[in-house]
Amino acid sequence: MAIGKHVVPRPNGEWAVRNSGASRATKVFETQKEAIAFGRDAARKDGVEFYVHRKDGTIRERDSYGRDPHPPRG
């Protein structure tokens, strides 16, 4: 798993923001929307990848806020 921030579902219906590889949540929210806002901001500040998971755990969205090792040529 790449280093980053993950918005993940919790069994009770809440949503958590968790660092890659961490077993504990950084912060827990009632809605996915709140978790996404917090997680995206944290990923931007830390310059890391940002992942949003679906309720089944699969990744539905991914953004990179770090230095791109393969930037587009233009």
CHARMM-style PDB file with segment names, atoms N, HN, CA, C and O in Angstrom:
ATOM      1  N   MET     1       0.845  -1.176   0.000  1.00  0.00      PROA
ATOM      2  CA  MET     1       0.000   0.000   0.000  1.00  0.00      PROA
ATOM      3  C   MET     1       0.895   1.246   0.000  1.00  0.00      PROA
ATOM      4  O   MET     1       1.854   1.332   0.767  1.00  0.00      PROA
ATOM      5  N   ALA     2       0.579   2.172  -0.839  1.00  0.00      PROA
ATOM      6  HN  ALA     2      -0.201   2.102  -1.461  1.00  0.00      PROA
ATOM      7  CA  ALA     2       1.354   3.403  -0.935  1.00  0.00      PROA
ATOM      8  C   ALA     2       1.109   4.282   0.289  1.00  0.00      PROA
ATOM      9  O   ALA     2       0.064   4.193   0.934  1.00  0.00      PROA
ATOM     10  N   ILE     3       2.075   5.123   0.594  1.00  0.00      PROA
ATOM     11  HN  ILE     3       2.924   5.196   0.071  1.00  0.00      PROA
ATOM     12  CA  ILE     3       1.944   6.035   1.728  1.00  0.00      PROA
ATOM     13  C   ILE     3       0.886   7.081   1.394  1.00  0.00      PROA
ATOM     14  O   ILE     3       0.920   7.696   0.328  1.00  0.00      PROA
ATOM     15  N   GLY     4      -0.043   7.273   2.308  1.00  0.00      PROA
ATOM     16  HN  GLY     4      -0.071   6.773   3.174  1.00  0.00      PROA
ATOM     17  CA  GLY     4      -1.079   8.252   2.058  1.00  0.00      PROA
ATOM     18  C   GLY     4      -2.148   8.257   3.130  1.00  0.00      PROA
ATOM     19  O   GLY     4      -2.002   7.652   4.191  1.00  0.00      PROA
ATOM     20  N   LYS     5      -3.221   8.956   2.823  1.00  0.00      PROA
ATOM     21  HN  LYS     5      -3.339   9.448   1.960  1.00  0.00      PROA
ATOM     22  CA  LYS     5      -4.391   9.064   3.695  1.00  0.00      PROA
ATOM     23  C   LYS     5      -5.524   8.283   3.052  1.00  0.00      PROA
ATOM     24  O   LYS     5      -5.743   8.381   1.844  1.00  0.00      PROA
ATOM     25  N   HSD     6      -6.244   7.511   3.851  1.00  0.00      PROA
ATOM     26  HN  HSD     6      -6.066   7.432   4.831  1.00  0.00      PROA
ATOM     27  CA  HSD     6      -7.338   6.684   3.350  1.00  0.00      PROA
ATOM     28  C   HSD     6      -8.628   7.017   4.079  1.00  0.00      PROA
ATOM     29  O   HSD     6      -8.645   7.118   5.306  1.00  0.00      PROA
ATOM     30  N   VAL     7      -9.707   7.188   3.329  1.00  0.00      PROA
ATOM     31  HN  VAL     7      -9.694   7.107   2.333  1.00  0.00      PROA
ATOM     32  CA  VAL     7     -11.044   7.323   3.898  1.00  0.00      PROA
ATOM     33  C   VAL     7     -11.659   5.934   3.814  1.00  0.00      PROA
ATOM     34  O   VAL     7     -11.889   5.410   2.724  1.00  0.00      PROA
ATOM     35  N   VAL     8     -11.922   5.342   4.976  1.00  0.00      PROA
ATOM     36  HN  VAL     8     -11.735   5.768   5.861  1.00  0.00      PROA
ATOM     37  CA  VAL     8     -12.376   3.950   5.025  1.00  0.00      PROA
ATOM     38  C   VAL     8     -13.663   3.812   5.841  1.00  0.00      PROA
ATOM     39  O   VAL     8     -13.895   4.562   6.790  1.00  0.00      PROA
ATOM     40  N   PRO     9     -14.502   2.831   5.453  1.00  0.00      PROA
ATOM     41  CA  PRO     9     -15.743   2.599   6.209  1.00  0.00      PROA
ATOM     42  C   PRO     9     -15.452   1.869   7.516  1.00  0.00      PROA
ATOM     43  O   PRO     9     -14.488   1.111   7.629  1.00  0.00      PROA
ATOM     44  N   ARG    10     -16.309   2.118   8.494  1.00  0.00      PROA
ATOM     45  HN  ARG    10     -17.092   2.734   8.402  1.00  0.00      PROA
ATOM     46  CA  ARG    10     -16.234   1.393   9.761  1.00  0.00      PROA
ATOM     47  C   ARG    10     -17.487   0.521   9.882  1.00  0.00      PROA
ATOM     48  O   ARG    10     -18.518   0.839   9.291  1.00  0.00      PROA
ATOM     49  N   PRO    11     -17.407  -0.557  10.630  1.00  0.00      PROA
ATOM     50  CA  PRO    11     -18.546  -1.487  10.727  1.00  0.00      PROA
ATOM     51  C   PRO    11     -19.839  -0.844  11.225  1.00  0.00      PROA
ATOM     52  O   PRO    11     -20.926  -1.316  10.893  1.00  0.00      PROA
ATOM     53  N   ASN    12     -19.740   0.222  12.013  1.00  0.00      PROA
ATOM     54  HN  ASN    12     -18.857   0.606  12.282  1.00  0.00      PROA
ATOM     55  CA  ASN    12     -20.933   0.856  12.583  1.00  0.00      PROA
ATOM     56  C   ASN    12     -21.548   1.908  11.662  1.00  0.00      PROA
ATOM     57  O   ASN    12     -22.493   2.593  12.052  1.00  0.00      PROA
ATOM     58  N   GLY    13     -21.012   2.046  10.424  1.00  0.00      PROA
ATOM     59  HN  GLY    13     -20.244   1.489  10.107  1.00  0.00      PROA
ATOM     60  CA  GLY    13     -21.564   3.005   9.477  1.00  0.00      PROA
ATOM     61  C   GLY    13     -20.833   4.329   9.431  1.00  0.00      PROA
ATOM     62  O   GLY    13     -21.083   5.149   8.547  1.00  0.00      PROA
ATOM     63  N   GLU    14     -19.936   4.543  10.370  1.00  0.00      PROA
ATOM     64  HN  GLU    14     -19.732   3.877  11.088  1.00  0.00      PROA
ATOM     65  CA  GLU    14     -19.134   5.771  10.357  1.00  0.00      PROA
ATOM     66  C   GLU    14     -18.010   5.625   9.329  1.00  0.00      PROA
ATOM     67  O   GLU    14     -17.803   4.556   8.755  1.00  0.00      PROA
ATOM     68  N   TRP    15     -17.289   6.734   9.112  1.00  0.00      PROA
ATOM     69  HN  TRP    15     -17.457   7.602   9.578  1.00  0.00      PROA
ATOM     70  CA  TRP    15     -16.155   6.757   8.187  1.00  0.00      PROA
ATOM     71  C   TRP    15     -14.938   7.277   8.921  1.00  0.00      PROA
ATOM     72  O   TRP    15     -15.038   8.190   9.740  1.00  0.00      PROA
ATOM     73  N   ALA    16     -13.781   6.689   8.625  1.00  0.00      PROA
ATOM     74  HN  ALA    16     -13.700   5.947   7.959  1.00  0.00      PROA
ATOM     75  CA  ALA    16     -12.547   7.080   9.294  1.00  0.00      PROA
ATOM     76  C   ALA    16     -11.498   7.527   8.290  1.00  0.00      PROA
ATOM     77  O   ALA    16     -11.479   7.072   7.146  1.00  0.00      PROA
ATOM     78  N   VAL    17     -10.633   8.420   8.730  1.00  0.00      PROA
ATOM     79  HN  VAL    17     -10.649   8.790   9.659  1.00  0.00      PROA
ATOM     80  CA  VAL    17      -9.446   8.782   7.960  1.00  0.00      PROA
ATOM     81  C   VAL    17      -8.289   8.088   8.667  1.00  0.00      PROA
ATOM     82  O   VAL    17      -8.103   8.229   9.876  1.00  0.00      PROA
ATOM     83  N   ARG    18      -7.518   7.334   7.888  1.00  0.00      PROA
ATOM     84  HN  ARG    18      -7.669   7.219   6.907  1.00  0.00      PROA
ATOM     85  CA  ARG    18      -6.431   6.539   8.443  1.00  0.00      PROA
ATOM     86  C   ARG    18      -5.184   6.702   7.587  1.00  0.00      PROA
ATOM     87  O   ARG    18      -5.285   6.799   6.364  1.00  0.00      PROA
ATOM     88  N   ASN    19      -4.029   6.732   8.201  1.00  0.00      PROA
ATOM     89  HN  ASN    19      -3.948   6.652   9.194  1.00  0.00      PROA
ATOM     90  CA  ASN    19      -2.770   6.746   7.463  1.00  0.00      PROA
ATOM     91  C   ASN    19      -2.491   5.345   6.926  1.00  0.00      PROA
ATOM     92  O   ASN    19      -2.886   4.356   7.543  1.00  0.00      PROA
ATOM     93  N   SER    20      -1.820   5.255   5.792  1.00  0.00      PROA
ATOM     94  HN  SER    20      -1.499   6.059   5.291  1.00  0.00      PROA
ATOM     95  CA  SER    20      -1.433   3.961   5.233  1.00  0.00      PROA
ATOM     96  C   SER    20      -0.679   3.148   6.271  1.00  0.00      PROA
ATOM     97  O   SER    20       0.237   3.652   6.921  1.00  0.00      PROA
ATOM     98  N   GLY    21      -1.066   1.896   6.422  1.00  0.00      PROA
ATOM     99  HN  GLY    21      -1.810   1.487   5.894  1.00  0.00      PROA
ATOM    100  CA  GLY    21      -0.382   0.992   7.335  1.00  0.00      PROA
ATOM    101  C   GLY    21      -0.774   1.123   8.788  1.00  0.00      PROA
ATOM    102  O   GLY    21      -0.356   0.309   9.612  1.00  0.00      PROA
ATOM    103  N   ALA    22      -1.563   2.121   9.124  1.00  0.00      PROA
ATOM    104  HN  ALA    22      -1.903   2.782   8.455  1.00  0.00      PROA
ATOM    105  CA  ALA    22      -1.973   2.328  10.515  1.00  0.00      PROA
ATOM    106  C   ALA    22      -3.195   1.478  10.843  1.00  0.00      PROA
ATOM    107  O   ALA    22      -4.078   1.296  10.005  1.00  0.00      PROA
ATOM    108  N   SER    23      -3.239   0.968  12.050  1.00  0.00      PROA
ATOM    109  HN  SER    23      -2.522   1.115  12.731  1.00  0.00      PROA
ATOM    110  CA  SER    23      -4.403   0.186  12.463  1.00  0.00      PROA
ATOM    111  C   SER    23      -5.472   1.066  13.105  1.00  0.00      PROA
ATOM    112  O   SER    23      -6.647   0.700  13.139  1.00  0.00      PROA
ATOM    113  N   ARG    24      -5.063   2.220  13.612  1.00  0.00      PROA
ATOM    114  HN  ARG    24      -4.108   2.517  13.585  1.00  0.00      PROA
ATOM    115  CA  ARG    24      -6.003   3.125  14.264  1.00  0.00      PROA
ATOM    116  C   ARG    24      -6.307   4.323  13.374  1.00  0.00      PROA
ATOM    117  O   ARG    24      -5.458   4.786  12.612  1.00  0.00      PROA
ATOM    118  N   ALA    25      -7.522   4.807  13.489  1.00  0.00      PROA
ATOM    119  HN  ALA    25      -8.212   4.431  14.108  1.00  0.00      PROA
ATOM    120  CA  ALA    25      -7.953   5.958  12.707  1.00  0.00      PROA
ATOM    121  C   ALA    25      -7.354   7.248  13.254  1.00  0.00      PROA
ATOM    122  O   ALA    25      -7.156   7.396  14.460  1.00  0.00      PROA
ATOM    123  N   THR    26      -7.068   8.180  12.343  1.00  0.00      PROA
ATOM    124  HN  THR    26      -7.229   8.060  11.363  1.00  0.00      PROA
ATOM    125  CA  THR    26      -6.637   9.514  12.734  1.00  0.00      PROA
ATOM    126  C   THR    26      -7.824  10.272  13.297  1.00  0.00      PROA
ATOM    127  O   THR    26      -7.717  10.959  14.312  1.00  0.00      PROA
ATOM    128  N   LYS    27      -8.981  10.134  12.609  1.00  0.00      PROA
ATOM    129  HN  LYS    27      -9.068   9.576  11.784  1.00  0.00      PROA
ATOM    130  CA  LYS    27     -10.204  10.813  13.032  1.00  0.00      PROA
ATOM    131  C   LYS    27     -11.398  10.062  12.447  1.00  0.00      PROA
ATOM    132  O   LYS    27     -11.298   9.473  11.370  1.00  0.00      PROA
ATOM    133  N   VAL    28     -12.517  10.083  13.151  1.00  0.00      PROA
ATOM    134  HN  VAL    28     -12.598  10.561  14.025  1.00  0.00      PROA
ATOM    135  CA  VAL    28     -13.733   9.377  12.737  1.00  0.00      PROA
ATOM    136  C   VAL    28     -14.852  10.385  12.503  1.00  0.00      PROA
ATOM    137  O   VAL    28     -14.989  11.360  13.243  1.00  0.00      PROA
ATOM    138  N   PHE    29     -15.651  10.138  11.461  1.00  0.00      PROA
ATOM    139  HN  PHE    29     -15.540   9.346  10.861  1.00  0.00      PROA
ATOM    140  CA  PHE    29     -16.733  11.041  11.069  1.00  0.00      PROA
ATOM    141  C   PHE    29     -18.030  10.260  10.881  1.00  0.00      PROA
ATOM    142  O   PHE    29     -18.015   9.054  10.635  1.00  0.00      PROA
ATOM    143  N   GLU    30     -19.150  10.969  11.000  1.00  0.00      PROA
ATOM    144  HN  GLU    30     -19.162  11.948  11.200  1.00  0.00      PROA
ATOM    145  CA  GLU    30     -20.453  10.338  10.773  1.00  0.00      PROA
ATOM    146  C   GLU    30     -20.714  10.102   9.296  1.00  0.00      PROA
ATOM    147  O   GLU    30     -21.373   9.127   8.933  1.00  0.00      PROA
ATOM    148  N   THR    31     -20.201  10.992   8.428  1.00  0.00      PROA
ATOM    149  HN  THR    31     -19.666  11.784   8.723  1.00  0.00      PROA
ATOM    150  CA  THR    31     -20.464  10.855   6.994  1.00  0.00      PROA
ATOM    151  C   THR    31     -19.161  10.727   6.202  1.00  0.00      PROA
ATOM    152  O   THR    31     -18.100  11.184   6.627  1.00  0.00      PROA
ATOM    153  N   GLN    32     -19.281  10.092   5.045  1.00  0.00      PROA
ATOM    154  HN  GLN    32     -20.143   9.720   4.699  1.00  0.00      PROA
ATOM    155  CA  GLN    32     -18.134   9.967   4.158  1.00  0.00      PROA
ATOM    156  C   GLN    32     -17.701  11.338   3.649  1.00  0.00      PROA
ATOM    157  O   GLN    32     -16.508  11.594   3.486  1.00  0.00      PROA
ATOM    158  N   LYS    33     -18.664  12.216   3.401  1.00  0.00      PROA
ATOM    159  HN  LYS    33     -19.633  12.008   3.534  1.00  0.00      PROA
ATOM    160  CA  LYS    33     -18.360  13.552   2.896  1.00  0.00      PROA
ATOM    161  C   LYS    33     -17.447  14.311   3.856  1.00  0.00      PROA
ATOM    162  O   LYS    33     -16.482  14.941   3.423  1.00  0.00      PROA
ATOM    163  N   GLU    34     -17.744  14.257   5.158  1.00  0.00      PROA
ATOM    164  HN  GLU    34     -18.528  13.745   5.509  1.00  0.00      PROA
ATOM    165  CA  GLU    34     -16.909  14.925   6.161  1.00  0.00      PROA
ATOM    166  C   GLU    34     -15.507  14.324   6.189  1.00  0.00      PROA
ATOM    167  O   GLU    34     -14.511  15.042   6.278  1.00  0.00      PROA
ATOM    168  N   ALA    35     -15.446  12.998   6.113  1.00  0.00      PROA
ATOM    169  HN  ALA    35     -16.255  12.415   6.041  1.00  0.00      PROA
ATOM    170  CA  ALA    35     -14.155  12.310   6.136  1.00  0.00      PROA
ATOM    171  C   ALA    35     -13.320  12.670   4.910  1.00  0.00      PROA
ATOM    172  O   ALA    35     -12.108  12.856   5.019  1.00  0.00      PROA
ATOM    173  N   ILE    36     -13.959  12.771   3.744  1.00  0.00      PROA
ATOM    174  HN  ILE    36     -14.944  12.620   3.656  1.00  0.00      PROA
ATOM    175  CA  ILE    36     -13.251  13.129   2.509  1.00  0.00      PROA
ATOM    176  C   ILE    36     -12.665  14.529   2.620  1.00  0.00      PROA
ATOM    177  O   ILE    36     -11.511  14.747   2.253  1.00  0.00      PROA
ATOM    178  N   ALA    37     -13.446  15.482   3.122  1.00  0.00      PROA
ATOM    179  HN  ALA    37     -14.384  15.306   3.421  1.00  0.00      PROA
ATOM    180  CA  ALA    37     -12.963  16.862   3.258  1.00  0.00      PROA
ATOM    181  C   ALA    37     -11.735  16.917   4.170  1.00  0.00      PROA
ATOM    182  O   ALA    37     -10.743  17.566   3.838  1.00  0.00      PROA
ATOM    183  N   PHE    38     -11.801  16.245   5.306  1.00  0.00      PROA
ATOM    184  HN  PHE    38     -12.607  15.719   5.576  1.00  0.00      PROA
ATOM    185  CA  PHE    38     -10.680  16.231   6.249  1.00  0.00      PROA
ATOM    186  C   PHE    38      -9.473  15.514   5.649  1.00  0.00      PROA
ATOM    187  O   PHE    38      -8.351  16.016   5.713  1.00  0.00      PROA
ATOM    188  N   GLY    39      -9.709  14.340   5.069  1.00  0.00      PROA
ATOM    189  HN  GLY    39     -10.620  13.932   5.018  1.00  0.00      PROA
ATOM    190  CA  GLY    39      -8.618  13.531   4.521  1.00  0.00      PROA
ATOM    191  C   GLY    39      -7.918  14.190   3.350  1.00  0.00      PROA
ATOM    192  O   GLY    39      -6.693  14.131   3.245  1.00  0.00      PROA
ATOM    193  N   ARG    40      -8.685  14.820   2.466  1.00  0.00      PROA
ATOM    194  HN  ARG    40      -9.680  14.868   2.551  1.00  0.00      PROA
ATOM    195  CA  ARG    40      -8.098  15.493   1.301  1.00  0.00      PROA
ATOM    196  C   ARG    40      -7.205  16.649   1.760  1.00  0.00      PROA
ATOM    197  O   ARG    40      -6.106  16.837   1.238  1.00  0.00      PROA
ATOM    198  N   ASP    41      -7.682  17.414   2.731  1.00  0.00      PROA
ATOM    199  HN  ASP    41      -8.575  17.261   3.155  1.00  0.00      PROA
ATOM    200  CA  ASP    41      -6.897  18.528   3.259  1.00  0.00      PROA
ATOM    201  C   ASP    41      -5.604  18.020   3.906  1.00  0.00      PROA
ATOM    202  O   ASP    41      -4.540  18.608   3.714  1.00  0.00      PROA
ATOM    203  N   ALA    42      -5.698  16.933   4.668  1.00  0.00      PROA
ATOM    204  HN  ALA    42      -6.562  16.455   4.824  1.00  0.00      PROA
ATOM    205  CA  ALA    42      -4.519  16.360   5.326  1.00  0.00      PROA
ATOM    206  C   ALA    42      -3.520  15.833   4.294  1.00  0.00      PROA
ATOM    207  O   ALA    42      -2.311  15.993   4.463  1.00  0.00      PROA
ATOM    208  N   ALA    43      -4.023  15.204   3.225  1.00  0.00      PROA
ATOM    209  HN  ALA    43      -5.005  15.074   3.088  1.00  0.00      PROA
ATOM    210  CA  ALA    43      -3.143  14.685   2.164  1.00  0.00      PROA
ATOM    211  C   ALA    43      -2.430  15.827   1.453  1.00  0.00      PROA
ATOM    212  O   ALA    43      -1.244  15.719   1.142  1.00  0.00      PROA
ATOM    213  N   ARG    44      -3.136  16.914   1.194  1.00  0.00      PROA
ATOM    214  HN  ARG    44      -4.100  17.002   1.447  1.00  0.00      PROA
ATOM    215  CA  ARG    44      -2.514  18.095   0.567  1.00  0.00      PROA
ATOM    216  C   ARG    44      -1.402  18.649   1.456  1.00  0.00      PROA
ATOM    217  O   ARG    44      -0.304  18.936   0.979  1.00  0.00      PROA
ATOM    218  N   LYS    45      -1.688  18.797   2.738  1.00  0.00      PROA
ATOM    219  HN  LYS    45      -2.580  18.564   3.126  1.00  0.00      PROA
ATOM    220  CA  LYS    45      -0.707  19.346   3.675  1.00  0.00      PROA
ATOM    221  C   LYS    45       0.537  18.468   3.771  1.00  0.00      PROA
ATOM    222  O   LYS    45       1.658  18.972   3.848  1.00  0.00      PROA
ATOM    223  N   ASP    46       0.330  17.146   3.767  1.00  0.00      PROA
ATOM    224  HN  ASP    46      -0.580  16.737   3.705  1.00  0.00      PROA
ATOM    225  CA  ASP    46       1.447  16.208   3.908  1.00  0.00      PROA
ATOM    226  C   ASP    46       2.106  15.865   2.575  1.00  0.00      PROA
ATOM    227  O   ASP    46       3.176  15.257   2.556  1.00  0.00      PROA
ATOM    228  N   GLY    47       1.473  16.251   1.447  1.00  0.00      PROA
ATOM    229  HN  GLY    47       0.604  16.744   1.463  1.00  0.00      PROA
ATOM    230  CA  GLY    47       2.020  15.950   0.129  1.00  0.00      PROA
ATOM    231  C   GLY    47       2.050  14.459  -0.167  1.00  0.00      PROA
ATOM    232  O   GLY    47       3.054  13.935  -0.649  1.00  0.00      PROA
ATOM    233  N   VAL    48       0.937  13.771   0.126  1.00  0.00      PROA
ATOM    234  HN  VAL    48       0.121  14.197   0.518  1.00  0.00      PROA
ATOM    235  CA  VAL    48       0.867  12.314  -0.054  1.00  0.00      PROA
ATOM    236  C   VAL    48      -0.333  11.919  -0.915  1.00  0.00      PROA
ATOM    237  O   VAL    48      -1.126  12.770  -1.317  1.00  0.00      PROA
ATOM    238  N   GLU    49      -0.455  10.632  -1.189  1.00  0.00      PROA
ATOM    239  HN  GLU    49       0.189   9.941  -0.862  1.00  0.00      PROA
ATOM    240  CA  GLU    49      -1.583  10.091  -1.934  1.00  0.00      PROA
ATOM    241  C   GLU    49      -2.846  10.167  -1.073  1.00  0.00      PROA
ATOM    242  O   GLU    49      -2.778  10.157   0.157  1.00  0.00      PROA
ATOM    243  N   PHE    50      -3.994  10.241  -1.741  1.00  0.00      PROA
ATOM    244  HN  PHE    50      -4.049  10.248  -2.739  1.00  0.00      PROA
ATOM    245  CA  PHE    50      -5.283  10.285  -1.045  1.00  0.00      PROA
ATOM    246  C   PHE    50      -6.203   9.251  -1.680  1.00  0.00      PROA
ATOM    247  O   PHE    50      -6.384   9.244  -2.898  1.00  0.00      PROA
ATOM    248  N   TYR    51      -6.787   8.376  -0.858  1.00  0.00      PROA
ATOM    249  HN  TYR    51      -6.640   8.382   0.132  1.00  0.00      PROA
ATOM    250  CA  TYR    51      -7.644   7.296  -1.335  1.00  0.00      PROA
ATOM    251  C   TYR    51      -9.007   7.366  -0.663  1.00  0.00      PROA
ATOM    252  O   TYR    51      -9.099   7.566   0.548  1.00  0.00      PROA
ATOM    253  N   VAL    52     -10.063   7.202  -1.449  1.00  0.00      PROA
ATOM    254  HN  VAL    52      -9.988   7.039  -2.433  1.00  0.00      PROA
ATOM    255  CA  VAL    52     -11.418   7.102  -0.908  1.00  0.00      PROA
ATOM    256  C   VAL    52     -11.913   5.695  -1.213  1.00  0.00      PROA
ATOM    257  O   VAL    52     -11.933   5.274  -2.370  1.00  0.00      PROA
ATOM    258  N   HSD    53     -12.311   4.973  -0.174  1.00  0.00      PROA
ATOM    259  HN  HSD    53     -12.294   5.315   0.765  1.00  0.00      PROA
ATOM    260  CA  HSD    53     -12.798   3.605  -0.322  1.00  0.00      PROA
ATOM    261  C   HSD    53     -14.316   3.572  -0.314  1.00  0.00      PROA
ATOM    262  O   HSD    53     -14.966   4.431   0.283  1.00  0.00      PROA
ATOM    263  N   ARG    54     -14.872   2.575  -0.982  1.00  0.00      PROA
ATOM    264  HN  ARG    54     -14.344   1.878  -1.467  1.00  0.00      PROA
ATOM    265  CA  ARG    54     -16.323   2.324  -0.944  1.00  0.00      PROA
ATOM    266  C   ARG    54     -16.639   1.551   0.334  1.00  0.00      PROA
ATOM    267  O   ARG    54     -15.741   1.156   1.078  1.00  0.00      PROA
ATOM    268  N   LYS    55     -17.923   1.348   0.568  1.00  0.00      PROA
ATOM    269  HN  LYS    55     -18.651   1.670  -0.037  1.00  0.00      PROA
ATOM    270  CA  LYS    55     -18.339   0.574   1.743  1.00  0.00      PROA
ATOM    271  C   LYS    55     -17.796  -0.847   1.718  1.00  0.00      PROA
ATOM    272  O   LYS    55     -17.590  -1.450   2.772  1.00  0.00      PROA
ATOM    273  N   ASP    56     -17.560  -1.396   0.511  1.00  0.00      PROA
ATOM    274  HN  ASP    56     -17.727  -0.907  -0.345  1.00  0.00      PROA
ATOM    275  CA  ASP    56     -17.018  -2.758   0.418  1.00  0.00      PROA
ATOM    276  C   ASP    56     -15.489  -2.785   0.530  1.00  0.00      PROA
ATOM    277  O   ASP    56     -14.879  -3.851   0.449  1.00  0.00      PROA
ATOM    278  N   GLY    57     -14.875  -1.621   0.715  1.00  0.00      PROA
ATOM    279  HN  GLY    57     -15.371  -0.755   0.781  1.00  0.00      PROA
ATOM    280  CA  GLY    57     -13.437  -1.546   0.905  1.00  0.00      PROA
ATOM    281  C   GLY    57     -12.622  -1.293  -0.351  1.00  0.00      PROA
ATOM    282  O   GLY    57     -11.435  -0.981  -0.261  1.00  0.00      PROA
ATOM    283  N   THR    58     -13.241  -1.421  -1.527  1.00  0.00      PROA
ATOM    284  HN  THR    58     -14.206  -1.674  -1.600  1.00  0.00      PROA
ATOM    285  CA  THR    58     -12.502  -1.160  -2.759  1.00  0.00      PROA
ATOM    286  C   THR    58     -12.293   0.345  -2.931  1.00  0.00      PROA
ATOM    287  O   THR    58     -13.053   1.150  -2.392  1.00  0.00      PROA
ATOM    288  N   ILE    59     -11.259   0.715  -3.685  1.00  0.00      PROA
ATOM    289  HN  ILE    59     -10.642   0.061  -4.122  1.00  0.00      PROA
ATOM    290  CA  ILE    59     -10.950   2.125  -3.886  1.00  0.00      PROA
ATOM    291  C   ILE    59     -11.830   2.700  -4.985  1.00  0.00      PROA
ATOM    292  O   ILE    59     -11.886   2.157  -6.088  1.00  0.00      PROA
ATOM    293  N   ARG    60     -12.515   3.794  -4.689  1.00  0.00      PROA
ATOM    294  HN  ARG    60     -12.470   4.235  -3.792  1.00  0.00      PROA
ATOM    295  CA  ARG    60     -13.380   4.435  -5.683  1.00  0.00      PROA
ATOM    296  C   ARG    60     -12.759   5.695  -6.264  1.00  0.00      PROA
ATOM    297  O   ARG    60     -13.155   6.148  -7.337  1.00  0.00      PROA
ATOM    298  N   GLU    61     -11.779   6.266  -5.554  1.00  0.00      PROA
ATOM    299  HN  GLU    61     -11.457   5.898  -4.681  1.00  0.00      PROA
ATOM    300  CA  GLU    61     -11.169   7.520  -5.995  1.00  0.00      PROA
ATOM    301  C   GLU    61      -9.755   7.587  -5.443  1.00  0.00      PROA
ATOM    302  O   GLU    61      -9.474   7.119  -4.340  1.00  0.00      PROA
ATOM    303  N   ARG    62      -8.861   8.187  -6.244  1.00  0.00      PROA
ATOM    304  HN  ARG    62      -9.089   8.567  -7.141  1.00  0.00      PROA
ATOM    305  CA  ARG    62      -7.476   8.344  -5.805  1.00  0.00      PROA
ATOM    306  C   ARG    62      -6.926   9.649  -6.373  1.00  0.00      PROA
ATOM    307  O   ARG    62      -7.128   9.964  -7.546  1.00  0.00      PROA
ATOM    308  N   ASP    63      -6.228  10.401  -5.524  1.00  0.00      PROA
ATOM    309  HN  ASP    63      -6.064  10.145  -4.572  1.00  0.00      PROA
ATOM    310  CA  ASP    63      -5.573  11.634  -5.958  1.00  0.00      PROA
ATOM    311  C   ASP    63      -4.173  11.655  -5.371  1.00  0.00      PROA
ATOM    312  O   ASP    63      -3.915  11.075  -4.316  1.00  0.00      PROA
ATOM    313  N   SER    64      -3.280  12.329  -6.068  1.00  0.00      PROA
ATOM    314  HN  SER    64      -3.489  12.801  -6.925  1.00  0.00      PROA
ATOM    315  CA  SER    64      -1.907  12.445  -5.598  1.00  0.00      PROA
ATOM    316  C   SER    64      -1.595  13.909  -5.317  1.00  0.00      PROA
ATOM    317  O   SER    64      -1.795  14.774  -6.169  1.00  0.00      PROA
ATOM    318  N   TYR    65      -1.104  14.173  -4.115  1.00  0.00      PROA
ATOM    319  HN  TYR    65      -0.941  13.470  -3.423  1.00  0.00      PROA
ATOM    320  CA  TYR    65      -0.730  15.525  -3.746  1.00  0.00      PROA
ATOM    321  C   TYR    65       0.767  15.633  -3.488  1.00  0.00      PROA
ATOM    322  O   TYR    65       1.249  16.646  -2.983  1.00  0.00      PROA
ATOM    323  N   GLY    66       1.495  14.581  -3.840  1.00  0.00      PROA
ATOM    324  HN  GLY    66       1.104  13.758  -4.251  1.00  0.00      PROA
ATOM    325  CA  GLY    66       2.942  14.592  -3.681  1.00  0.00      PROA
ATOM    326  C   GLY    66       3.635  14.982  -4.965  1.00  0.00      PROA
ATOM    327  O   GLY    66       2.989  15.339  -5.950  1.00  0.00      PROA
ATOM    328  N   ARG    67       4.956  14.911  -4.950  1.00  0.00      PROA
ATOM    329  HN  ARG    67       5.481  14.621  -4.149  1.00  0.00      PROA
ATOM    330  CA  ARG    67       5.741  15.194  -6.140  1.00  0.00      PROA
ATOM    331  C   ARG    67       5.548  14.053  -7.122  1.00  0.00      PROA
ATOM    332  O   ARG    67       5.773  12.893  -6.777  1.00  0.00      PROA
ATOM    333  N   ASP    68       5.140  14.364  -8.323  1.00  0.00      PROA
ATOM    334  HN  ASP    68       4.957  15.307  -8.603  1.00  0.00      PROA
ATOM    335  CA  ASP    68       4.876  13.365  -9.341  1.00  0.00      PROA
ATOM    336  C   ASP    68       6.198  12.916  -9.970  1.00  0.00      PROA
ATOM    337  O   ASP    68       6.898  13.733 -10.568  1.00  0.00      PROA
ATOM    338  N   PRO    69       6.556  11.609  -9.843  1.00  0.00      PROA
ATOM    339  CA  PRO    69       7.801  11.151 -10.430  1.00  0.00      PROA
ATOM    340  C   PRO    69       7.753  11.084 -11.955  1.00  0.00      PROA
ATOM    341  O   PRO    69       8.792  10.985 -12.608  1.00  0.00      PROA
ATOM    342  N   HSD    70       6.549  11.138 -12.518  1.00  0.00      PROA
ATOM    343  HN  HSD    70       5.706  11.218 -11.987  1.00  0.00      PROA
ATOM    344  CA  HSD    70       6.355  11.097 -13.974  1.00  0.00      PROA
ATOM    345  C   HSD    70       5.421  12.211 -14.428  1.00  0.00      PROA
ATOM    346  O   HSD    70       4.322  11.927 -14.904  1.00  0.00      PROA
ATOM    347  N   PRO    71       5.832  13.480 -14.293  1.00  0.00      PROA
ATOM    348  CA  PRO    71       4.937  14.577 -14.668  1.00  0.00      PROA
ATOM    349  C   PRO    71       4.670  14.593 -16.177  1.00  0.00      PROA
ATOM    350  O   PRO    71       5.502  14.131 -16.959  1.00  0.00      PROA
ATOM    351  N   PRO    72       3.529  15.116 -16.581  1.00  0.00      PROA
ATOM    352  CA  PRO    72       3.230  15.192 -18.010  1.00  0.00      PROA
ATOM    353  C   PRO    72       4.192  16.141 -18.713  1.00  0.00      PROA
ATOM    354  O   PRO    72       4.625  17.144 -18.147  1.00  0.00      PROA
ATOM    355  N   ARG    73       4.511  15.809 -19.940  1.00  0.00      PROA
ATOM    356  HN  ARG    73       4.159  14.994 -20.400  1.00  0.00      PROA
ATOM    357  CA  ARG    73       5.382  16.687 -20.733  1.00  0.00      PROA
ATOM    358  C   ARG    73       4.507  17.681 -21.477  1.00  0.00      PROA
ATOM    359  O   ARG    73       3.448  17.327 -21.995  1.00  0.00      PROA
ATOM    360  N   GLY    74       4.945  18.889 -21.523  1.00  0.00      PROA
ATOM    361  HN  GLY    74       5.805  19.177 -21.102  1.00  0.00      PROA
ATOM    362  CA  GLY    74       4.084  19.839 -22.179  1.00  0.00      PROA
ATOM    363  C   GLY    74       4.807  20.934 -22.809  1.00  0.00      PROA
ATOM    364  OT1 GLY    74       4.191  21.817 -23.405  1.00  0.00      PROA
TER     365      GLY     74
END
